[in-house]
Amino acid sequence: MINLVIVLFGLISVNRISIDRSPDIDFSLISVTTVLPGANPDVVDSSVTNIIEGAVNSIPGIDDVRSRSAPGVSNVFIQFLLEKDLDIAFNEVQSKVGQINSQLPDEAETPIISKIETGEIPIIWLALRGNRTLQDLSVYAKNVLKRKLETIDGVGSIVIGGEQERNIRVNLDFDRMSAFGITVQDIIMAFRNEHIKLPGGFLIDNSKEDLLKLDLESHNVEEIEDIIVTYDRNRAIKIKDIAEVKDDVRDLRSMGRFNGDPSIGIGVTKIRGENTVEIIEKVKAKIKSDIEPTLPAGMTLDIGTDDSSYIYELISGLGQNIFVGFIIASLIVLLFLRSYSSMAIVSITIPVSLFGAIFIMYAFGLTLNTMTMLALLLLIGIVVDDAIVVLENAQRNLNEDTPEERIRASITGANEVFLPIVSSTLVLVALFTVVFFMEGIAARFFRSFGVVVSTGVLVSTFVALTLTPTLASKFLKTKKESNRVFDGFNRRFTVIENRYREMIEWSLNEKKKVLSYAGLFVLLSFVGFTQLSGGFFPEEDEGQFTITVKTPVGTGIDYTNDRLSVVENLLEEYEDIESYFTIMGSGIESQAVNIGVVYVRLTPSNVRGYKQYEIIPILRERLNKIPGIKAFPAPMSFASGTRGEAMQFTVSGPDLNILNESINAFLSKLAETPELGDVDSSIELNLP
């Protein structure tokens, strides 16, 4: 009955458990991003970055504080100790930044505080394009698409890339202003006095009340042209008398393209802990049922990147491995025990144990990802081991008794191996619970693996000691199957068994030689282990990657656009590349118009010739030959604010100029090692 409950809870959990690319973890890192339009890095550093750093420095539990002051934007990264609760840290940062908001320049936008987490980056990018202006596309993306996508359950926020915001420009005529004796300050005061919206309150009499509306805001060119600046001899001097008013867009600081066509990017992020695959499927369903039928004529909405494709492929591959492992384990049991009933009994224990492990995953709030699926794959072998030990011992007892004593043989068989099985289980649990005591980010990735294996081992032991003898008492047979296949395998295995017996006898007679060979083998293994390459994750074929492109500091967006067009033309040469989505002036360092990011999506793995990790080095070599750029192709990053490179250094010092010289020397030294590939620095002091 308990095993049926395990299966029931497991089936419920399978339908409810979230599916993701990697374990859901945080990096104990919080970023504060503040935009100060038009400011140079020195102004940003002194009037924004230093103030925010001073405010957050007093928060307890900080490991270090790093900042970056770029043209028009300040980024402050607060790294907390891993044991610090990130939600508490977030609230403390929010409180400290709120206290110094009044000290920031009036022109500064409200600081954006965010956690750096694995699920924080967009899980799907959409590209809106068509025979409209970028301003029209931006308005439709912001006012229509953004609102529709935000209503999807599980969606956290919508990011718009390459947006062209509407701006009404007032181009002053200084000659006419001089003739009327009007200054820029007079115009600013006119806007403050005339372009306003205030609460009017209520006008109440004996029988009714009216709500007063004081809305003097101007929303079009004509209304702004009629704003009165001053009076000259009883004549009103309006904006249109001293300036040209134009309905336009903000200064061009960002652009977007999809497969070379101008477009607006729409990124969808999920709420932490939600099912990535399920949310992407909801987004696609929303597009098909609600968005595409109502798109204006000439507009199209394409998928730029899609995390679910890789997750589906990853989970499907691991699921197939689990199924193949299940089949192979069952066949091996059949060959050695020579009993179809024994094979069936062992085969039943495998899914029951896996269902129990999945239920525990769901109860602990874990997701089906690379780590947990590998843990389930490992559990198959452990489950089979315990079940075979119990079953074989029950079989031995049954062979010694009559078939009518099947129940007693099963109980006796389980009791006889109870202590060894429990002992081996506790040893395995002790081995895999070591990950709970690991420190650092790696520990957070591997913790889910340890939870699944250690608890799954306990479940498998319970199943082996309860379900296996129960089934054995009903279906186990004394007679072993006999046919040509079983008899042939048994003869060959008997030969191997005899050779093994001879080898054991030789080992006992030649103890010194055996110990010498064993010592030599251990030494060679140690030497070989030191020669193995290492990495946080193995090279994976995700089917998508990014290319970060940087042009020289001080170059405008037109030059960046031209260089990115060259990069896009290079991508067009590869049939394995299905699509690419380019964003300029936003991404890793917003407001920097000399930076662009290309999100490259590959064709399905079963139809392309190159793996992702094979095509990246090829592209890197060709991109390095394009003049005027530094290009950094890399796998998709786990979190925002990083490019996904395998290694990053932080260099600090009290003097900025000395620091810059040291970094340049460091980069030159690193460049001498070709295995490192491209090296880059975030410090750039040569902005004109």
Helices and strands as residue ranges (DSSP letters): H 2-16, E 26-35, H 41-44, I 45-49, H 50-56, E 62-70, E 73-80, H 86-99, G 101-103, E 112-117, E 124-130, H 134-140, I 141-145, H 146-150, E 155-161, E 166-172, H 174-180, H 184-194, E 197-204, E 209-215, H 221-225, E 228-232, E 235-238, H 239-242, E 243-249, E 255-258, E 261-270, H 276-286, I 287-291, G 292-294, E 299-306, H 307-337, H 340-363, H 370-400, G 403-405, H 406-416, H 418-432, G 433-437, H 441-475, H 484-509, H 511-530, E 544-550, H 557-571, E 577-584, E 595-602, H 612-623, E 630-635, H 656-671, G 674-676
